[in-house]
Amino acid sequence: MSEVLGRSFKVLEYLANHPEGVALSTLAADLQIPLSASHRLLTELIRYAYVRQEARDGHYVLTIKLV
């Protein structure tokens, strides 16, 4: 499995375990992924509608696409 795909699954699994949403910095630190790489992954996951960013606090959450 490629590193990018593996990281993407880690992000999705992490968000599934945090339905209240998480900040970018928290996700990056907890998963030990560089902040810039975490942001790129989340941007792509948003583009494909698997993740959304909350307007009120900027936290990232899964969409219903995976539920």
C-alpha positions in Angstrom: 0.0 0.0 0.0 1.3 3.4 -0.8 2.2 5.8 2.0 -0.4 8.4 0.9 -3.1 5.7 0.8 -2.1 4.4 4.2 -2.1 7.9 5.7 -5.5 8.6 4.1 -7.0 5.5 5.8 -5.4 6.5 9.1 -7.0 10.0 8.8 -10.4 8.5 8.0 -10.2 6.0 10.9 -9.1 8.7 13.3 -12.0 11.0 12.3 -14.4 8.0 12.6 -13.2 7.8 16.2 -13.7 11.5 16.8 -17.2 12.3 15.5 -17.1 15.7 17.3 -14.4 16.7 14.9 -10.8 17.6 15.4 -8.4 20.5 14.7 -5.8 20.0 12.0 -3.0 20.4 14.5 -4.4 17.8 16.8 -4.9 15.3 14.0 -1.4 15.8 12.7 0.2 15.5 16.1 -1.8 12.4 17.1 -1.1 10.6 13.8 2.5 11.8 13.7 2.0 13.2 10.2 3.5 16.5 9.3 1.1 19.4 9.4 1.5 20.2 5.7 0.9 16.6 4.7 -2.1 16.4 6.9 -3.6 19.5 5.3 -3.0 18.1 1.8 -4.7 14.8 2.7 -7.7 16.6 4.3 -8.0 18.9 1.3 -8.2 15.9 -1.1 -10.7 14.1 1.2 -12.8 17.2 1.2 -12.6 17.4 -2.6 -14.0 13.9 -2.8 -16.7 14.7 -0.1 -15.4 12.2 2.5 -14.5 15.0 5.0 -15.8 18.5 5.6 -14.5 21.4 7.7 -16.8 22.9 10.2 -17.4 26.7 9.6 -17.8 27.4 13.3 -14.5 26.1 14.6 -12.5 24.8 11.6 -12.6 21.2 12.9 -12.6 18.4 10.4 -15.3 15.7 10.5 -16.4 12.8 8.3 -19.4 13.3 6.0 -22.2 10.9 5.7 -20.7 9.5 2.6 -18.9 6.9 4.7 -21.7 6.2 7.1 
